[in-house]
């Protein structure tokens, strides 16, 4: 008897969760903004129950925070939290790039190049969600190319804050995704040339380059509250 593959049908809650997550990651909702259930039901077109369940899942993802009797809102980082985070991440990403250059894994290099080319195509078509996903994939692939699983795990745990802070650095700056991709290509070139020192330096500079933009975004958010 022939085997039939089961078709996975997404629940309404899963659809609501993905839709809300995408709206958060693309900056539709900004840090500090409250997410009102009634408004979300009208926006997404589902009932309150799946919206409520989706918000709880987003809370577990640390993309929203719950406040007693007030509901859910997008978290607002402090300037010190942002500076501390970028200082740490620059060191870790620099280490990942340097070790990737040292390892010289041809298979990983091909994957990274493919991710960069796909990101360019998505950017050309203004597919911002795909660009965000491929931005994350670039950093994930560099970490994997380092051959250090602990480093991959640590960087993976930072992903939520990376995504939230990106909203602050990309919001209102149409040129930023293109500049990010340009910097990614420079890092890739250094890795492909097995230049450990240059790969480390470019990766660290790339991360720290976003810091002033994130802080400016934070100031703009605070000024509007």
URGI-V335673 format. One record per pair of residues at least 24 apart in sequence whose C-alpha atoms are under 8 Angstrom apart, sorted by the first residue. I is the first residue (numbers start at 0). GAP is how many residues later the second one is. Records with the same first field share a line. If there is no record, write none. Layout:
I = GAP + GAP
//
This chain:
11 = 34 + 38
12 = 37 + 38 + 40 + 41
13 = 40
15 = 28 + 30 + 34 + 35 + 38
16 = 34 + 37 + 38 + 40 + 41
18 = 25
19 = 34
20 = 37 + 42
21 = 107
23 = 39 + 140
24 = 104 + 138 + 139 + 142
25 = 102 + 103 + 141
26 = 140 + 141 + 144
28 = 45
29 = 44 + 137 + 138 + 191
30 = 42 + 43 + 44 + 45 + 190
31 = 41 + 42 + 43 + 44 + 189 + 193
32 = 40 + 41
33 = 37 + 38 + 39 + 40
34 = 36 + 37 + 38 + 39
35 = 35 + 36
60 = 99
61 = 98
62 = 97 + 101
75 = 142
76 = 141
78 = 136 + 139
81 = 83 + 129 + 132 + 133
82 = 128
85 = 121 + 122 + 125
86 = 121
88 = 66 + 118
89 = 113 + 114 + 115 + 116 + 117 + 118
90 = 113
91 = 59 + 63
92 = 46 + 50 + 62 + 107 + 110 + 111 + 114
93 = 105 + 106 + 107 + 108 + 109 + 110
94 = 105
95 = 46 + 47 + 49 + 50 + 55 + 104
96 = 45 + 46 + 49 + 90 + 94 + 99 + 102 + 103 + 106
97 = 48 + 93 + 97 + 98 + 99 + 100 + 101 + 102
98 = 46 + 47 + 48 + 97
99 = 42 + 43 + 44 + 45 + 46 + 47 + 91 + 96
100 = 45 + 89 + 90 + 91 + 92 + 93 + 94 + 95 + 98
101 = 44 + 89 + 92 + 93 + 94
102 = 42 + 43 + 44
103 = 41 + 87 + 88 + 90
104 = 40
107 = 33 + 34 + 36 + 37
108 = 36 + 83
110 = 30
111 = 26 + 29 + 30 + 76
112 = 75
115 = 65 + 68 + 69
118 = 62
119 = 61
122 = 54 + 55
130 = 46
134 = 46
137 = 46
164 = 49
165 = 48
167 = 45 + 46 + 47 + 48 + 49 + 50
168 = 41 + 42 + 44 + 45 + 46 + 47 + 48
169 = 43
170 = 46
179 = 26
//
